[in-house]
Amino acid sequence: MPSESSSGKPTSAGDIGRFLAELDRSRRRFAETSVRERISLAQRCADGVVAVAGEWVDLACEAKAIPPGSPTRAEEVFVGPVATLRYLRLLTHSLRGIETKGIPQLAGKAYTGPDGRLRVPLLPTGVLYDRIAFLPFRVTAWMRDGVRIENLDEHLAVHYRGEAKSPARKPAKITVVLGAGNVSAIPLTDTFTKMFHEGSVVLLKLSPVNDYLGSVFERAMQPLIEAGYLRIAYGAAETGAEAVNHPLVDEVHITGSIQSHDAIVWGPPGVERDQRKLTNRPLLDKTVTSELGNVSPWIFIPGGYSKRQLAFQAENVAASIVNNVSFNCVATKVIITWKQWPLRAEFLDRVDRSLARTPKRFSYYPGAVDRFRRYSGIEPPANSGGYLPWTLLRDVPPDDNPHLLGEESFVCVAAEVALDAPTPEAFLGKAVEFANERLAGTLCAAVTHPAGYRSSKANESLLQSCLGNLRYNAIAINHWPGLMYAMMSPPWGGFSGSTLADAQSGIGAVHNTFLLEGIEKSVLEGPVTFFPKPPWFPTHAGAERVAWAYFHLYRRPAWANVARLLIASLRG
């Protein structure tokens, strides 16, 4: 049955209680579903995503004031139906591996890295024609100490092993997922992760920012709703509080800001919250997982870049700032450069030019104007109508601006910090320390190096040390880490070691379609430039055509749709 609040009206406390009671009655049945039944549910949800994809994108574009025909519509295709459909296809592939062989079939052979720890390929995945669709890229999981080739299987699909296979299974947990309002795939993929990876039944509470998509989501996930394993609720913070504090709820998953997380877990700011943290007595005494904000850094290793490479990387950075009007936890917020880099001014000029030729967009997320004022120090024009200027603040003193460096701005403001160091090698060490110690969050970071840099053994060793020392969950070399969110096979969440009292960018991870545990971080590698033009670049006139080509490939993985994707990409 559909949730009765599918109109988007706030779900009453009585309906929250009823929804949770219905989930309580179905939790044992869900725990007892076979892998084959879960494959069927995932496949039917994929069919649901296909059926609503066009309406989904149109509604999101209307809400975000993206006009018909704009290349920017591609964003809503990629981070809505494409990302969700890719997740479901990869999940289904892993579930089939569990059904036939007991564990998912990995993308390639694990190997030992230069640091002596195990590394596991995550992309290309071996399915969905990834070797063509993601041709320049590869992603590798860097495993924690103690994970070895000999025991790697023990870290795959843990939920589907041991007690989960016993005839006397425990009933499923009831998890409340507090959906994000910025990126439309997040509520769905978070819900699917909790259900298919961890075995929960779910009450999904949508954000008021994007609850206009509620009817679309309900139709896409109708198989789960009909079976009694999912309910969807609507409303503001009061509705969320009613849900997370209900006695039937075992676990809560939060996607949002650290401020929202702490308000939910520890209560409002003040003496009482501080005392609770000191004595480890959270106000919300349940298991909490989360994916929170990040002041995302992009480190530029100095060296000799060609004009073409500088232009490509400048637009790469600009794209990461303007995507979704910068309402992304993965948006670049701090560019870290070497103060003595001869090409520094030219590179920053190119970033500024890329931003200047990208049309301003409507800042749809609540509070954006006030945050722009706070983080930029600039008063927006009185007649801006919410169309804020892309803003790069250059040469920001590293010891000043605690707001810019210590808080996620969640608005279209980025900073460049130039670090003083005697050599490029010393700069890189200092940049890693600065990112780890001075910037808030542990979600993702990027590092760009000159072409040919890694041909030197000394440089490769230095880069490996840099990557190993960065305390971030997702690290991209030469590219925007936002790609790793869309790829779905890497885990997405904060760096391990966060606690409720110091959650950083969150606890736990979502996506991770190989169901692989024991990952310390994932590293994406790609070239400094490539052809054809990436569809996430704002100057790609045919970006929406490419986005829908990816959708059709995941709708029906076949060579004909690979050809369709290649043609669309080459026409960009």
PAROGU-766788 format. One record per residue (C-alpha): residue number from 0; x negated, y negated, z. Coordinates in steps of 0.05 Angstrom, whole numbers, plus 5000, padded with zeros to 4 digits. Each point is the difference from the previous one (the first is absolute). Example, Ala and Ser with C-alpha at 12.3 -4.5 7.8 and 13.67 -1.06 7.14 Angstrom:
<rs>
 drendo    u    v    w
      0 4754 5090 5156
      1 4973 4931 4987
</rs>
This chain:
<rs>
 drendo    u    v    w
      0 5000 5000 5000
      1 4975 4929 4988
      2 4985 4956 5059
      3 5063 4961 5015
      4 4959 4935 5004
      5 4979 5005 4928
      6 5028 4931 4987
      7 4939 4972 5037
      8 5042 4976 5059
      9 4966 5012 5068
     10 5010 5069 5026
     11 5036 4998 5067
     12 4972 5031 5063
     13 5056 5051 4997
     14 4980 5020 4929
     15 4926 5005 5020
     16 5021 5048 5055
     17 5043 5040 4952
     18 4945 5004 4947
     19 4951 5025 5051
     20 5050 5051 5026
     21 5009 5026 4929
     22 4924 5005 4992
     23 4997 5036 5067
     24 5049 5052 4974
     25 4959 5011 4937
     26 4930 4999 5028
     27 4995 5076 5012
     28 5028 5015 4931
     29 4948 4955 4968
     30 4944 5034 5039
     31 5024 5067 4973
     32 5002 4978 4927
     33 4953 5040 4955
     34 4945 4969 4958
     35 5042 5017 4939
     36 5059 4960 5029
     37 4955 4941 5013
     38 4973 5003 4929
     39 5072 4997 4976
     40 5016 4940 5044
     41 4938 4963 4975
     42 5017 5015 4927
     43 5071 4977 5008
     44 4976 4935 5033
     45 4953 4991 4940
     46 5061 5007 4954
     47 5035 4948 5044
     48 4942 4951 4992
     49 5003 5009 4924
     50 5075 4986 5000
     51 4995 4934 5038
     52 4933 4974 4975
     53 5026 4946 4953
     54 5049 4972 5051
     55 4947 5003 5054
     56 4952 4957 4960
     57 5054 4951 4978
     58 5024 4988 5071
     59 4929 4990 5026
     60 4983 4951 4945
     61 5064 4961 5012
     62 4986 4995 5075
     63 4928 4977 4988
     64 5020 4951 4945
     65 4960 5036 4946
     66 5031 4980 4933
     67 5019 5049 4945
     68 4943 5012 4952
     69 4946 4980 5050
     70 4939 5046 5002
     71 5006 4995 5076
     72 5059 5048 4997
     73 4947 5054 4993
     74 4984 4992 5074
     75 5069 5022 5020
     76 4997 5060 4952
     77 4933 5022 5027
     78 5012 4991 5074
     79 5072 5025 4997
     80 5022 5059 4957
     81 4931 5016 4971
     82 4965 5007 5068
     83 5059 5038 5030
     84 5006 5047 4941
     85 4925 5013 4999
     86 5002 5016 5074
     87 5057 5050 4991
     88 4966 5035 4941
     89 4935 5007 5038
     90 5036 5023 5063
     91 5038 5052 4960
     92 4934 5026 4971
     93 4971 5007 5070
     94 5063 5034 5027
     95 4996 5051 4943
     96 4928 5014 5021
     97 5024 5011 5071
     98 5055 5046 4975
     99 4955 5043 4957
    100 4932 4997 5035
    101 5014 4972 5069
    102 4964 4934 4989
    103 5000 4944 4948
    104 4951 5008 4942
    105 4949 4944 5005
    106 4977 4955 4942
    107 4930 5030 4998
    108 4945 5033 5039
    109 4979 4969 5066
    110 4926 4983 5006
    111 4951 4972 5051
    112 4985 4926 4994
    113 4932 4966 5012
    114 5020 4989 5072
    115 5009 5074 5012
    116 5075 4997 5007
    117 5052 5034 4956
    118 5032 4963 4942
    119 5064 5022 4966
    120 5025 4975 4931
    121 5069 4968 5002
    122 5004 4970 4930
    123 5008 5020 4944
    124 5050 5048 5032
    125 4999 5054 4947
    126 5073 4987 4981
    127 5040 4944 4968
    128 4945 4991 4948
    129 4960 4959 5051
    130 4934 5011 4962
    131 5030 4956 4945
    132 5048 4956 5038
    133 4946 4980 5051
    134 4941 5011 4954
    135 4949 4951 5030
    136 5014 5018 5073
    137 4986 5053 5051
    138 5018 5002 5074
    139 4964 5042 5052
    140 5019 5014 5072
    141 4942 4993 5050
    142 5015 5050 5054
    143 4987 4993 5075
    144 4945 5037 5037
    145 5019 5072 5011
    146 5038 5010 4935
    147 4960 5049 4958
    148 5011 5039 4936
    149 5008 5063 5044
    150 5058 4970 5040
    151 5030 4952 4948
    152 5061 5044 4989
    153 5018 4991 5074
    154 5009 4925 4986
    155 5050 5009 4944
    156 5076 4999 5010
    157 4994 5008 5075
    158 5075 4992 5010
    159 5013 5061 4956
    160 4953 5045 5040
    161 5003 5035 5067
    162 5062 4984 5041
    163 5034 4968 4940
    164 5002 5068 4966
    165 5027 5036 5062
    166 5072 5026 4998
    167 5013 4963 5066
    168 4982 4931 4975
    169 5011 4939 5043
    170 5053 4952 4975
    171 4974 4943 4956
    172 4982 4935 5033
    173 5045 4940 4990
    174 4959 4942 4973
    175 5023 4928 4990
    176 4964 4968 4940
    177 5001 4925 5002
    178 4996 4983 4926
    179 4957 4946 4970
    180 5032 4941 4964
    181 4945 4982 4950
    182 4984 5062 4957
    183 5061 5041 4981
    184 4967 5069 4997
    185 4977 4995 5073
    186 5066 5018 5035
    187 5009 5061 4955
    188 4929 5027 5001
    189 4995 4989 5075
    190 5065 5039 5009
    191 4977 5056 4954
    192 4933 5005 5037
    193 5034 5007 5067
    194 5048 5053 4972
    195 4958 5042 4953
    196 4931 4993 5033
    197 5019 4999 5073
    198 5068 5034 5002
    199 5044 4944 5028
    200 5071 4981 4986
    201 5004 4925 4991
    202 5041 4939 5016
    203 4974 4947 4951
    204 5014 4929 5021
    205 4991 4954 4941
    206 4970 4930 5006
    207 5049 4942 4990
    208 4951 4974 4947
    209 5015 5056 4951
    210 5063 5033 5025
    211 5033 4979 4934
    212 4967 5064 4974
    213 5038 5043 5051
    214 5051 5028 4952
    215 4944 5017 4950
    216 4960 5035 5055
    217 5062 5039 5023
    218 5013 5026 4931
    219 4927 5019 4989
    220 4997 5037 5067
    221 5071 5027 4998
    222 4978 5073 5004
    223 4968 4987 5068
    224 5060 4959 5024
    225 5050 5053 4977
    226 4961 5055 5036
    227 5002 4960 5065
    228 4925 4989 5004
    229 5000 4924 4987
    230 5041 4940 5020
    231 4989 4928 4979
    232 5015 4940 5045
    233 5001 4925 4988
    234 4989 4939 5042
    235 4949 4956 5034
    236 4956 5010 5061
    237 5059 5015 5045
    238 5020 5060 4957
    239 4928 5025 4999
    240 4996 4994 5076
    241 5065 5039 5009
    242 4972 5055 4956
    243 4929 5007 5027
    244 5022 4999 5073
    245 5054 5052 4992
    246 4987 5062 5043
    247 5008 5048 4941
    248 4941 4969 4963
    249 4933 5035 5007
    250 4956 4957 4955
    251 4997 4931 4968
    252 4963 4979 4938
    253 4988 4926 4990
    254 4978 4964 4937
    255 4989 4926 5012
    256 4956 4952 5038
    257 4960 5013 5063
    258 5045 4948 5034
    259 5062 5041 4983
    260 4966 5064 5023
    261 4980 4971 5067
    262 5068 4969 5012
    263 5033 5068 4989
    264 4949 5041 5039
    265 4980 4953 5056
    266 5055 4947 5003
    267 4998 4925 4988
    268 4935 4961 5011
    269 4986 4981 5071
    270 4974 5023 5067
    271 5044 5062 5002
    272 4974 5025 4932
    273 4928 4988 5021
    274 5011 5039 5064
    275 5032 5058 4962
    276 4940 5003 4954
    277 4952 4999 5058
    278 5035 5058 5034
    279 5018 5036 4935
    280 5075 4998 5012
    281 5032 4986 4932
    282 5071 4974 5000
    283 5015 5050 4945
    284 4980 5067 5029
    285 5002 5041 4936
    286 4951 5024 4947
    287 4985 4940 4955
    288 4966 5000 4932
    289 4990 4938 4958
    290 4972 4965 4940
    291 4985 4928 5017
    292 4966 4939 4971
    293 4929 4986 4978
    294 4956 4941 4984
    295 4974 5036 4939
    296 4927 4985 4981
    297 4967 5005 4932
    298 4924 5002 5004
    299 4960 4978 4939
    300 4930 5028 4996
    301 4957 4946 4967
    302 4964 5015 4935
    303 5000 4989 4926
    304 5071 5003 4974
    305 5015 4985 4927
    306 5052 4948 4981
    307 5049 5055 4982
    308 4989 5035 5067
    309 5009 4935 5039
    310 5064 4985 4962
    311 5028 5070 5011
    312 4984 5000 5074
    313 5027 4930 5010
    314 5067 5020 4970
    315 4997 5064 5040
    316 4996 4960 5065
    317 5053 4950 4976
    318 5047 5057 4984
    319 4992 5027 5070
    320 5020 4933 5028
    321 5060 4984 4956
    322 5030 5070 4999
    323 5069 4999 5034
    324 4987 4926 5016
    325 4946 5025 5049
    326 5052 5032 5045
    327 4957 5062 5004
    328 4958 5028 5057
    329 4951 5018 4946
    330 4995 4930 4970
    331 4928 4973 4999
    332 4994 4949 5056
    333 4924 4990 5007
    334 4949 5001 4944
    335 4931 5012 5031
    336 4940 4974 4960
    337 4926 4988 5010
    338 4988 4926 5010
    339 4937 5002 4956
    340 5033 5039 4942
    341 4984 4960 4937
    342 5066 5019 4967
    343 5043 4985 5061
    344 5028 4933 4976
    345 5013 5025 4930
    346 5036 5062 5027
    347 5044 4959 5047
    348 5015 4950 4944
    349 5025 5059 4959
    350 5044 5024 5057
    351 5029 4930 5007
    352 5013 4997 4925
    353 5035 5068 5001
    354 5044 4976 5057
    355 5014 4934 4965
    356 5025 5033 4936
    357 5046 5047 5039
    358 5069 4968 5008
    359 5023 4987 5071
    360 5053 5047 5026
    361 5057 4995 5048
    362 4977 5016 5071
    363 5059 5045 5017
    364 4974 5026 5067
    365 5028 4963 5061
    366 4953 4951 5034
    367 4953 4993 4940
    368 4999 4924 4998
    369 4983 4994 5074
    370 4945 5053 4993
    371 4972 4965 4939
    372 4995 4935 5040
    373 4968 5036 5059
    374 4948 5040 4962
    375 4982 4951 4944
    376 5003 4935 5039
    377 5036 4972 4939
    378 5069 4969 5000
    379 5040 5030 4943
    380 5036 4951 4955
    381 5068 4980 5027
    382 5033 5021 4935
    383 4962 5066 4993
    384 5065 5040 5007
    385 4960 5057 5031
    386 4952 5004 4940
    387 4934 4995 5038
    388 4932 4990 4966
    389 4950 5056 4996
    390 4945 4976 5048
    391 4928 5021 5007
    392 4962 4964 5055
    393 4926 5001 4983
    394 4940 5002 5046
    395 5041 5010 5063
    396 4952 5000 5060
    397 4995 5071 5027
    398 5004 4976 5072
    399 5062 4957 4991
    400 5072 5011 4977
    401 5021 5055 5049
    402 5069 5000 4967
    403 4974 5016 4931
    404 4952 5053 5023
    405 5035 5029 5060
    406 5072 5003 4976
    407 5034 5026 4937
    408 5029 4938 4967
    409 5050 5037 4955
    410 5002 4941 4953
    411 4963 4977 4938
    412 4938 4974 5035
    413 4931 5032 4995
    414 4932 4978 5025
    415 4928 5007 4976
    416 4947 5009 5053
    417 4927 4992 4978
    418 4951 5035 5047
    419 4929 4976 5007
    420 4948 5056 4996
    421 4927 5003 4977
    422 5012 5055 4947
    423 5058 5033 4963
    424 4986 5063 5041
    425 5005 4963 5065
    426 5063 4966 4975
    427 5035 5067 4988
    428 4986 5023 5071
    429 5024 4934 5027
    430 5063 5002 4957
    431 5019 5069 5026
    432 4990 4976 5072
    433 5041 4938 4986
    434 5057 5040 4970
    435 5000 5050 5057
    436 4993 4952 5058
    437 5031 4934 4978
    438 5059 5018 4956
    439 5066 5027 5027
    440 5022 5068 4977
    441 4971 5066 4974
    442 5045 5016 4941
    443 4959 4987 4938
    444 4939 4964 4971
    445 4966 4992 4932
    446 4927 4997 4979
    447 4977 4977 4931
    448 4929 5013 4975
    449 4965 4981 4935
    450 5000 5049 4942
    451 4941 5046 5005
    452 4991 4986 5074
    453 5007 5073 5020
    454 4946 5024 4952
    455 4950 4980 5053
    456 4992 5052 5055
    457 4988 4945 5051
    458 5063 4963 4979
    459 5041 5064 5000
    460 4976 5016 5070
    461 5017 4929 5023
    462 5069 5005 4969
    463 5014 5068 5033
    464 4979 4970 5067
    465 5047 4941 4988
    466 5058 5045 4984
    467 4986 5045 5059
    468 4997 4942 5048
    469 5063 4964 4977
    470 5055 5016 5050
    471 5057 5000 4950
    472 5047 5056 4978
    473 4999 4983 4926
    474 4938 4971 4965
    475 4999 4984 4925
    476 4936 4990 4961
    477 5007 4946 4945
    478 5076 4999 5005
    479 5060 4980 5042
    480 5016 5050 5055
    481 5074 4990 4984
    482 4990 5052 4945
    483 4989 5052 5054
    484 5069 4986 5029
    485 5031 5013 4932
    486 4960 5063 4987
    487 5035 5035 5058
    488 4950 5057 5008
    489 4955 4961 5048
    490 5026 4988 5071
    491 5024 4930 5014
    492 4993 4971 5070
    493 4952 4971 5050
    494 4930 5026 5014
    495 4999 5056 5052
    496 4991 4982 5073
    497 5055 4949 5008
    498 5042 5002 5064
    499 5068 4973 5019
    500 4966 4944 5039
    501 4953 4983 4942
    502 5037 5024 4938
    503 4959 4962 4949
    504 5029 5021 4932
    505 5040 5057 5030
    506 5000 5071 5026
    507 5007 5060 4953
    508 5008 4999 4925
    509 5052 5009 4945
    510 4996 5025 4927
    511 4942 5050 5002
    512 5035 5047 4953
    513 4949 5056 5009
    514 5021 5002 5074
    515 4927 4997 5019
    516 4981 4984 5072
    517 4933 4980 5029
    518 4987 4943 4950
    519 4959 4942 5027
    520 5007 4956 4938
    521 5013 5004 4925
    522 4954 4967 4948
    523 5022 4980 4930
    524 4946 4991 4947
    525 5007 4966 4933
    526 4958 4960 4950
    527 4987 4925 5006
    528 5042 4990 4937
    529 5041 5044 4954
    530 5046 4999 4940
    531 5059 4995 4990
    532 5020 4942 5045
    533 5029 5025 5067
    534 5076 4991 5003
    535 4995 4969 5070
    536 4963 4940 4970
    537 5048 4941 4996
    538 4978 4984 4929
    539 5022 5068 4974
    540 5059 4981 4955
    541 5023 5072 4991
    542 4995 5021 5073
    543 5073 5020 5008
    544 4995 5044 4938
    545 4940 5036 5030
    546 5036 5007 5067
    547 5060 5033 4968
    548 4953 5045 4960
    549 4972 5026 5066
    550 5071 5009 5025
    551 5018 5043 4940
    552 4937 5041 5009
    553 5020 5016 5071
    554 5072 5010 4980
    555 4978 5053 4950
    556 4925 5017 5001
    557 4986 5017 4928
    558 4950 4983 4946
    559 5051 4958 4963
    560 5006 4954 5061
    561 4924 4998 5007
    562 4997 4974 4929
    563 5055 4950 5017
    564 4957 4975 5059
    565 4937 4994 4958
    566 5035 4961 4945
    567 5032 4953 5051
    568 4932 4989 5035
    569 4963 4986 4935
    570 5052 4949 4979
    571 4990 4960 5064
</rs>
